[in-house]
Amino acid sequence: MVTYPEIWRSWADTLHRWGLQDIAAAALEGFAPLGFLGAQFIYLGQPFLDTFLPENQTLALAELLEHPEKTRSFVTFLKQDHRLE
């Protein structure tokens, strides 16, 4: 299982900048039981999604959704203040 700390930081920074960190954390927690299914859809669409997203973003999101421990870790990471100064 690969981790993507630079991608997580980028996502957290963006969500904090937009003020959506709490909504994203709640959604990840609330939809956690469906994470595996969501990951499978992302894997299926990866060739298409990779044309629009930066390198490894699609894979990082799919792995985050597929593994509940990663989801919990990212939610914890997201609830902390990681904005760039």
TORDRENTI-145728 format. One record per residue (C-alpha): residue in three letters; chain; z, y, x. Coordinates in steps of 0.2 Angstrom, whole numbers, plus 5000, padded with zeros to 4 digits. Each point is the difference from the previous one (the first is absolute). Example, Ala and Ser with C-alpha at 12.3 -4.5 7.8 and 13.67 -1.06 7.14 Angstrom:
<vovos>
+-----+---+------+------+------+
!   r ! c !    w !    v !    u !
+-----+---+------+------+------+
! Ala ! A ! 5039 ! 4978 ! 5062 !
! Ser ! A ! 4997 ! 5017 ! 5006 !
+-----+---+------+------+------+
</vovos>
This chain:
<vovos>
+-----+---+------+------+------+
!   r ! c !    w !    v !    u !
+-----+---+------+------+------+
! Met ! A ! 5000 ! 5000 ! 5000 !
! Val ! A ! 4994 ! 5016 ! 5008 !
! Thr ! A ! 5009 ! 5017 ! 4997 !
! Tyr ! A ! 4992 ! 5017 ! 4999 !
! Pro ! A ! 5013 ! 5013 ! 5005 !
! Glu ! A ! 4987 ! 5014 ! 5003 !
! Ile ! A ! 4992 ! 4996 ! 4983 !
! Trp ! A ! 5017 ! 5000 ! 4991 !
! Arg ! A ! 5004 ! 5016 ! 5008 !
! Ser ! A ! 4984 ! 5008 ! 4994 !
! Trp ! A ! 5002 ! 4994 ! 4983 !
! Ala ! A ! 5018 ! 5006 ! 4999 !
! Asp ! A ! 4995 ! 5017 ! 5007 !
! Thr ! A ! 4986 ! 5002 ! 4987 !
! Leu ! A ! 5012 ! 4994 ! 4986 !
! His ! A ! 5014 ! 5012 ! 5005 !
! Arg ! A ! 4987 ! 5014 ! 5002 !
! Trp ! A ! 4994 ! 4998 ! 4982 !
! Gly ! A ! 5018 ! 4997 ! 4994 !
! Leu ! A ! 4995 ! 4982 ! 4994 !
! Gln ! A ! 5012 ! 4990 ! 5011 !
! Asp ! A ! 5012 ! 4996 ! 4986 !
! Ile ! A ! 4986 ! 4995 ! 4988 !
! Ala ! A ! 4992 ! 4989 ! 5013 !
! Ala ! A ! 5017 ! 4992 ! 5004 !
! Ala ! A ! 5004 ! 4997 ! 4982 !
! Ala ! A ! 4982 ! 4993 ! 4996 !
! Leu ! A ! 5001 ! 4988 ! 5015 !
! Glu ! A ! 5017 ! 4994 ! 4995 !
! Gly ! A ! 4995 ! 4998 ! 4981 !
! Phe ! A ! 4984 ! 4991 ! 5003 !
! Ala ! A ! 5007 ! 4989 ! 5014 !
! Pro ! A ! 4997 ! 4984 ! 4990 !
! Leu ! A ! 4982 ! 5004 ! 4998 !
! Gly ! A ! 4998 ! 5005 ! 5019 !
! Phe ! A ! 4992 ! 4983 ! 5005 !
! Leu ! A ! 4987 ! 5002 ! 4986 !
! Gly ! A ! 4996 ! 5018 ! 5005 !
! Ala ! A ! 4998 ! 4994 ! 5018 !
! Gln ! A ! 4987 ! 4987 ! 4995 !
! Phe ! A ! 4990 ! 5014 ! 4991 !
! Ile ! A ! 5001 ! 5011 ! 5016 !
! Tyr ! A ! 4995 ! 4985 ! 5011 !
! Leu ! A ! 4985 ! 4997 ! 4988 !
! Gly ! A ! 4995 ! 5018 ! 5001 !
! Gln ! A ! 5003 ! 5003 ! 5018 !
! Pro ! A ! 4982 ! 5001 ! 5006 !
! Phe ! A ! 4997 ! 5013 ! 4987 !
! Leu ! A ! 5016 ! 5009 ! 5003 !
! Asp ! A ! 4999 ! 5000 ! 5019 !
! Thr ! A ! 4985 ! 5012 ! 4998 !
! Phe ! A ! 5011 ! 5013 ! 4993 !
! Leu ! A ! 5017 ! 4998 ! 5008 !
! Pro ! A ! 5004 ! 5002 ! 5019 !
! Glu ! A ! 5001 ! 4984 ! 5011 !
! Asn ! A ! 5013 ! 4987 ! 4994 !
! Gln ! A ! 5006 ! 5010 ! 4985 !
! Thr ! A ! 4994 ! 4987 ! 4988 !
! Leu ! A ! 5007 ! 4986 ! 5009 !
! Ala ! A ! 5017 ! 5009 ! 5003 !
! Leu ! A ! 5001 ! 5003 ! 4981 !
! Ala ! A ! 4995 ! 4982 ! 4995 !
! Glu ! A ! 5013 ! 4993 ! 5012 !
! Leu ! A ! 5014 ! 5012 ! 4994 !
! Leu ! A ! 4997 ! 4995 ! 4982 !
! Glu ! A ! 4998 ! 4981 ! 5004 !
! His ! A ! 5017 ! 4999 ! 5010 !
! Pro ! A ! 5015 ! 5005 ! 4990 !
! Glu ! A ! 5010 ! 5003 ! 5015 !
! Lys ! A ! 4987 ! 5013 ! 5007 !
! Thr ! A ! 5000 ! 5008 ! 4983 !
! Arg ! A ! 5019 ! 5002 ! 5001 !
! Ser ! A ! 4999 ! 5007 ! 5018 !
! Phe ! A ! 4987 ! 5012 ! 4995 !
! Val ! A ! 5010 ! 5006 ! 4985 !
! Thr ! A ! 5015 ! 5003 ! 5011 !
! Phe ! A ! 4989 ! 5009 ! 5013 !
! Leu ! A ! 4992 ! 5011 ! 4987 !
! Lys ! A ! 5017 ! 5005 ! 4993 !
! Gln ! A ! 5005 ! 5007 ! 5017 !
! Asp ! A ! 4993 ! 5017 ! 5005 !
! His ! A ! 4986 ! 4996 ! 5013 !
! Arg ! A ! 4989 ! 5016 ! 4998 !
! Leu ! A ! 4992 ! 5007 ! 5015 !
! Glu ! A ! 5008 ! 5016 ! 5006 !
+-----+---+------+------+------+
</vovos>
